C-alpha cells in the first residue's frame, strides 16, 4: 500500500471515528476494568481515533498538526488540574479525574478541531449526528416519562438521572431552536420542533427547564418582535396551561427540584452542600482539597449547618463551587474563560446566523444549569467540548460554516 492510499484510509477512519465518538458519547453507561477506573464506549472510541490521527500524522510527516493546540483556557485548565492532582491526598481519584479532563479538553478538542478543518461539510455531518442521537435519547426519555412504575429521577434517557439529562438538553434544545429559526426546509423545521417540544416535556430538572426557556426567549428576542411575541406566548401557554396537565405535573416537579425547603420546612440537601463547598474553597483557594477529592472532604465543612441526613438526589452540587473547592479558584476561572471566550467568538461573527445563535444559546444554558448541577460528567463533557470547538471554528471560517442551519 502506498503512502497516499494509507493516508486516505487513515483519514477516512479518523472522520468516522470522530462521528462515532459523538454518536456514542451522550450516555453515562460505563464498565470498570479495575477499581476506580470507569471506561465508556466513547472513551475507547476517542482513544482509537486519536491513535489513527497520530499514525496519519506520522505517515504524512505533518508534524505541525501537533502544534495546533486547543484554545488557551483549555490549556490553563489542564495545567491547574495537574497541579491540583499532585496536591491531592487520594492520588487514584485525582488521576482518574485528570485523565477524564485531559481526554475532554485536550485530546477531544484537538481531534474535533482537526475534524472540522479536514472537511467542508464536517460541521453539518457532526450536527446531524448529534440531532439523531438527541432524537434517540428523547425517545427513550419519553418512554421513561410515560412509564408509571418509574420515579421522576428515572426519567433519564441514556443518562443516570433527570439532572444529567437536563444538562444534556440544555446543550441540545437551543441548537434545535436555532435550526427551527434558520432552516429553509419545512420538514427539517418540523422535525426539530418536535424534538424541542419533546425535550421541554421530559425535562424534569427545574434548573435546566427554566434556563432553556429563558435562553429560547433571548434567542427569539435577537430576531425582533415578530419572532419574540409568538415564542413568548407559546412558552406562556405551555407553562400555565400545559405543564400542570401533564402526567408528571411538570410545573410542580420543576419547583420541587430547585426549592430551598421541603414540605416539612427543612432545608433541601443542595444548599447546605453549597455553603460547605464555599467554606472549603475559602480554606483552600489556590489548589482546592485536590482534584477528585471533593466528596472525601465535604463532610468536614458542614459545621453546624442544619441539613437533612440520609441519601440525597444525585448531581445536585454547584459545578463552579465543586471545581473551586476541589481544583482551586484558578481552575474555576479557566472554565469560566472557556465559556466566555467561545461566546465572545460567536458574538464577534460578522453575521448573526442561526447556527451561531444556537451555539451561543447552548453554551449560555449550560453555564446557567451548571449552577445547580455538576455537568462536567461523562455523557456531557465531549458534546460540550465539541460545541466549544465549533464556536472557535466558526470564528476562523465564518464564510462557509456560519451558513449552516443545523
C-alpha positions, 0 to 999 in steps of 0.5 A: 500500500502506498503512502497516499492510499494509507493516508486516505484510509487513515483519514477516512477512519479518523472522520468516522471515528470522530462521528462515532465518538459523538454518536456514542458519547451522550450516555453515562453507561460505563464498565470498570476494568479495575477499581476506580477506573470507569471506561465508556464506549466513547472513551475507547472510541476517542482513544482509537481515533486519536491513535489513527490521527497520530499514525496519519500524522506520522505517515504524512510527516505533518508534524505541525498538526501537533502544534495546533493546540486547543484554545488557551483556557483549555490549556490553563485548565489542564495545567491547574488540574495537574497541579491540583492532582499532585496536591491531592491526598487520594492520588487514584481519584485525582488521576482518574479525574485528570485523565477524564479532563485531559481526554475532554479538553485536550485530546477531544478538542484537538481531534474535533478541531482537526475534524472540522478543518479536514472537511467542508461539510464536517460541521453539518455531518457532526450536527446531524449526528448529534440531532439523531442521537438527541432524537434517540435519547428523547425517545427513550426519555419519553418512554421513561416519562410515560412509564408509571412504575418509574420515579421522576429521577428515572426519567433519564434517557441514556443518562443516570438521572433527570439532572444529567439529562437536563444538562444534556438538553440544555446543550441540545434544545437551543441548537434545535431552536436555532435550526427551527429559526434558520432552516429553509426546509419545512420538514427539517423545521418540523422535525426539530420542533418536535424534538424541542417540544419533546425535550421541554416535556421530559425535562424534569430538572427545574434548573435546566427547564427554566434556563432553556426557556429563558435562553429560547426567549433571548434567542427569539428576542435577537430576531425582533418582535415578530419572532419574540411575541409568538415564542413568548406566548407559546412558552406562556401557554405551555407553562400555565396551561400545559405543564400542570396537565401533564402526567408528571405535573411538570410545573410542580416537579420543576419547583420541587427540584430547585426549592430551598425547603421541603414540605416539612420546612427543612432545608433541601440537601443542595444548599447546605452542600453549597455553603460547605463547598464555599467554606472549603474553597475559602480554606483552600483557594489556590489548589482546592482539597485536590482534584477528585477529592471533593466528596472525601472532604465535604463532610468536614465543612458542614459545621453546624449547618442544619441539613437533612441526613440520609441519601440525597438526589444525585448531581445536585452540587454547584459545578463552579463551587465543586471545581473551586473547592476541589481544583482551586479558584484558578481552575474555576476561572479557566472554565469560566474563560472557556465559556466566555471566550467561545461566546465572545467568538460567536458574538464577534461573527460578522453575521448573526446566523442561526447556527451561531445563535444556537451555539451561543444559546447552548453554551449560555444554558449550560453555564446557567444549569451548571449552577445547580448541577455538576455537568462536567460528567461523562455523557456531557463533557465531549458534546460540550467540548465539541460545541466549544470547538465549533464556536472557535471554528466558526470564528476562523471560517465564518464564510462557509460554516456560519451558513449552516442551519443545523 
